Amino acid sequence: MDSDALYCSVDLVCGSGVTLSAEHRAALQSSLIILKRNMNFRRVLFWGKICGIKNDYFIAQGVGEDQIRDRKSIYSINCIDWHLLPPATKALIDEVAMAAKGRFMGDPSHKYEHETQEQEEGQTTKVKVNEEQRLAVTVFTIDNEVAVVPRGAYIKNLQGIAQPNRSFEGLNPSEAAELSNYLHFSESRKPRKKNIMEMANLNPSIDFLDPLSEDIPKGSWIVHFEHGNRVCTIKSLVWQGLTFFNLPMTPWHGYLYMGDGLKNVDLSFML
């Protein structure tokens, strides 16, 4: 969610049981403005909070020209001092998946280790990652799998850059209730081949992202209206704690994650 409207945006998702204390809101409101100026970001988004055993991690994201590719994630423990997260490369993702298990400790320097033994040579290899690297991979994975925007909120220009659509005026209430009108805010994966009738209703400038309605397994998203049907919220069952909000007939939207940073691997047995 946009840091400029942090106070109001957090109140819109409070029906899901997620909120921030008055102290954290005040600290974030001022520190994110300073962060935006010092790092020369076009926009600063408050991404959410990952709960740890000792401390919690507060996550923000700085956005450049391309709203999808030009993103940098920053974390803080006290909502005042911010530290840049390392990029989540494929090698780092594999190492974290192998070594890191259990809940976050809340200590960026905490070490995770995993030993693997090669059967042919009989040698033992040890994989080491710290919690800061694990945090970077977790934020990247959540964004890649469950970040959400309404259809039409972003456009891709002739240079292939994803930018906010200034003419977007929001979804009407009937459109807001349909899961097909919400898109993954990440690089499109292998899109499903559509027939001629489906292609006729697509606009290449706004339909360059994958819709939530095509996610597998079905039923991994919950669409709900709150605050007297004035706010539409969407919750992820894959990453429990991710809540997206949208005000019908307005361009105001955003998402917030507040959870333990663990993926719900038992979803297939819950549906």
N, C-alpha and C positions, 0 to 999 in steps of 0.2 A: 504494500500500500504506500501511496505517496506520503512522504514525511511532512509535507506542507499541511496535510489534513489529518495528522496523526490522531488528534484528540477525538474528532468526530468518527473517523474510520474504525477505531478500536471499539467505540460504543455500538457500532452497527453489528459487530460480530460477538458482542458480549452474551447474546442469547445462546451461543454454543458453549458457554462456560469458560471462554478465554478472555483475559483482560490483563491490564497492567496496573500496577500500583500508582498512586499519585506522584510518588517520588521518582519512579522510573519514567513516567510520562514527562515530567518537568525536565529531567535530565536529558532525555532523548530529544525533546523539542529544541533545546538550545544546542546540544552537541552535534546534532545532525546538520544544522545550519552551518556551523563552523566546519564540519567535515566536507560539506558540499563546496564551500569556498576554498578551502585549503587544497583539495584534490582536483578542483576544476571539473567537477561532474556537471552534466546538464540537469540531471535529476538525481535525487537520493530517495531510495525506497526503504522503508522499514520492513524487513523480511519476516522477522518473528523471533522466537526464543526456543532454544533447545535446552531442556532441563538436564542438569547433571547432579551427581551425588553431593559434591562439595560446593560447586557454583553453577550458575546458569550462564549460557552463552546468548547474548543478544546479537542478532545478525542484521546488518544493513547492506544494501547494494547500491553502488554508484553506476549510473547509466551514461553512456556516451551517445554517439550519433545513431548507431544501430541499436535498437532497443532489445534485441535478442543476443547478438554476438558481443557487443561492447558493454559487458557487465563485469564488475569487479565486486567481490564479496568481502566484507569487513566485519570483524567481530569485536565484541567488548564484553567484559565481565561486570564493569561498574557503570555502564552507559555513558561514560565520559571519555575514557582512553580507548581509541580504536586501533585495531591492527589488521593489516591486509592478509587475507587468506591466500595460500599458494594455489596456482591453477591445478585443476583436477585432470591430470593427464591419464591416458589409458593405463600406463604402467602403474601409476599411483592408485588408481581405482582397483586394479587387480591385487596389489599388495594390501590395501586396506580390507578388501573382501576376505583375504586369506588370514590376516593377523588380528583384526579388531573384532572383538565379540563383547556382548553385554552392554550395559548402560554406559553413558558418558560419565567420566569422573568429575569433570569440571576443572581440570588442570591441563592447560595446553601442552605442557611438557611431559605429560604422562606417556610412558612407552608401552606399546603393545608388541609382543614377540610371538613368532610362530615358527616351529622347526618342521621341515619336510625332509624326508629321506628318499633319495633316488634309488630305486631297486637295482638298476643295472650296475651303477658304479659304487653303490653303497655309501655315498657321501651325504652328509647332512648340511642342508642350507637353512640359514636362519633369516627370516623376514622381520624387519623392525620398522615400525611407523610410530609417530607420535600422535597425540590427540588433535593437534592443530591440523595435521594432514587428514585425519579422519573426519574432522569437522568440515573441511573444504569439500571432500568427496560427498558427504551427506547432503550438504546444501546443494551441490551440483546435481546430485541424483534426484532430490525432491523437485527441484526446478524442472529437470528434464522430463519427469514422469507426471507431475500433477500441477504444475503452474497453469493457471487458467485466465483467459480473457474472453470477453463476449465477442461474437462474430461482428466484424465491421469496425472494431475499436482501433485496429492497426491496419495499415496498408503497406504494400511493398512498391517502392518507386522504380523508375527505369534502371537505376543503378543496383537494384536488388537489396536496398536498405529498408529495413522494417522501421516505420515511424508511426507516431500516433496520428489517427485520422481526425483532423479538425472538424470535419463535417459530421462526425458520429454524434448522434443525439440520444443514443440509448435504445434498448429493446423495449417493445411494448409488453404489457403483462402476459399476453398469450405467448409471445416469443420467448420471454424470460422463463417460462415453465418448461420449455423444450430443451433437452440436453444437447440436441444437434446444433443449437445456436451458441454453444460455447466451445472454444478451441484451446488446444494445448499451446502454451506460450513458450515453445521451444522449437528447435530445428525439426522440420517434418521428417518422420521416418519413412519407411516404405509405404506409400499411400495405397489404399485399397483401390483397385480398378473400378471405375464407375461406369454405369451404362449411359446411353445417349440421353435419356430422360433426366438423369441426375446431373450430367454435365451441362445441360441447358440452364439449370438454376444456379450455376456457380459463376462467381466473378473472380478472375485470376488475381486481381489486385488485393482482394481481402480474403480469399479462400486459399491461402498458401500454407495454412496450418492444419493440423489434424483435429477433427472434431472429437469431443468426448464420447459421443454416441457410438463410436466404433471401438471403444476400449474393450479389452478382454481381460478378465471375465465381465460379463454383463452384471449390472447391479453394484458396481464398485463406486458409484456416485449417488449421493442423496440430494435431491433438489427440494428446498423447503422455503416457504414464505413466512416472514416474521414481521414484527412491528405493524400489525394491522395490514398485512399484505403490501406494505410499502418497500420492503427489502427482501430480495431473493438471495438466499444463501445456498451454496453447494459445498458439501462436505465429502472428503475422500475417505474411503474405507481401506485403501491401500496404505496411505500414510496418514494415520489417524492423528488429528490435530491440525490438518490443513483445512481452512475455511475460506471460501471465496464469497464475496458479497457484491451485489449489483442492485442499484436503484433503478427500477424500470422508468422509462421516459426521461432518463438523465444519463450523461456520459460517465457518471461517478461509479467506479468499480475498483476492486483490488482484492488481494488475498493475503492471508496471514497464517503462519505456521507456529503453533505452540504445542510442543510434544517432547517426547524423549528421544527423538531421532532414530527410532527403530521401525523398520518396515513390518507391516502386518502380513506375515507369511502364511497365516492360517485363514486367509480370506476365503479360499476355495471351499473350506469346510464350514464356513459361516453362512454361505449363500444357499 
